[in-house]
Amino acid sequence: MSSSATKGNKTEVAHVPPELSDLHCFTETNGVITTTMFDIPGYKVVRVLGAVYGLTVRSRNWAASFGMVAKSVIGGELKWFTSVLYEARNDAISRVVQETTSRGGNAIICLRFDTGDMGGFAQCCAYGTAVVVEKVDPTTETPPQLASQ
């Protein structure tokens, strides 16, 4: 997977290392639309189900941490830590989606992430507002989460 940015007329594609590509972008949301926006264009919120949270806390492998300390002296990306953070983010999204579906929701609006260090442990929280939405504009494109259904 890759993402792109446009500079002038030239499109630059971000490099995602192959070992991270499967973790780079969590897309399996079981049909739940997720967005950081306050609304979903072409849809109407018909019911608000409340705040939902997905949490995960990861411990650091001491041997890997030792290797990363050595790598940090040289400089460069600490790929093992990057992978752990992608995994944590994906687990947090999976849990917030699960909570939304358990409440009968089909979308999460205002999706946000919070991360931090807890005494040597990494924590990641995904949170947002679980809602039920209905499509009101038939010309609206199907959100990517629903495209394969």
Secondary structure, DSSP 8 states (H G I E B T S, - for coil): ---EEEETTEEEE----HHHHHHHS----TT-EE-SSSS-TTEEEEEEEEEEEEEEEEE--HHHHHHHHHHHHH-S--HHHHHHHHHHHHHHHHHHHHHHHHTT-SEEEEEEEEEEEETTEEEEEEEEEEEEEEE--TTS---GGGTT-
